[in-house]
Amino acid sequence: MSVAEGSREKHFPAIEKKYGEKMAYWFKVMKELDGQKYPQQVAYLRENYGFSQAHANALVMYSRGSVSSKRFEKPADFFKTISPEQAKTMKAIFKAITSKYPELELVIAWNQPMLRLGKDYVFGASASKNHILFAPWSQEVLEKFKPRMKDLDVKKKTIGVPNNWEVDVKLLQAMARERLKEVNS
C-alpha cells in the first residue's frame, strides 16, 4: 500500500519498530486519552513511552481524524484561504522575485508558499490575521539587508509587513540574489 506524501501513516512503520508495539496497541492508548487536549496527549506519549515529537504528533493528529499534514496541493489553494488583500500582496512578493529569477518554482512546503530551486528553498511567506511574514531562508541574508528594512518588523528569521505592503521589488530581488549565491556555492 502506497502512503501519500504528507500522510501521517508514513510514521506508523517507524513507530511500530521504535516503540515495539503494533499500531492497534497505540490506537488503544489513544482511546484511553480521548477527551484530553493535544498538548497533554503528546506529553503523555513522550513521557510514558519515549515518543519523539514527530511520532507523537503523527499518532495524536491521526487519532483526532487528521490523516494528512498536507493542507494544500498548490499555491493557488493556499491563496484562497487568506484575505484578498493578503493574497494580492503575497502574489506580488513572489512575482517580484520570479520576474527576475524565473527558474524558481513556487511550491507549497510546510503548508506555506515557498520559492524553490531544485531541492533548496530560496524564499517563503506566511500570512497571519494582521500581517504577512516572509523570509529568505538565510539569517546571513537577512542580516545583510537589515539596514534597508528599518521600516519593517525584522525578527530573527523573518520580516513582517502589513497586509497592504507596497512591495519593494528591488529589495526582494536583491535578497533572492544573495540567497541564490548561497544555494549555488
Secondary structure as UniProt FT lines:
FT   TURN            5..6
FT   HELIX           8..11
FT   HELIX           12..19
FT   HELIX           23..32
FT   TURN            33..35
FT   HELIX           38..49
FT   HELIX           53..63
FT   TURN            64..65
FT   HELIX           75..79
FT   TURN            80..81
FT   HELIX           84..100
FT   TURN            102..103
FT   STRAND          105..109
FT   TURN            110..111
FT   STRAND          112..117
FT   TURN            118..119
FT   STRAND          120..127
FT   STRAND          131..135
FT   HELIX           139..145
FT   HELIX           146..149
FT   TURN            150..151
FT   STRAND          153..154
FT   STRAND          159..162
FT   TURN            163..164
FT   HELIX           169..184
//
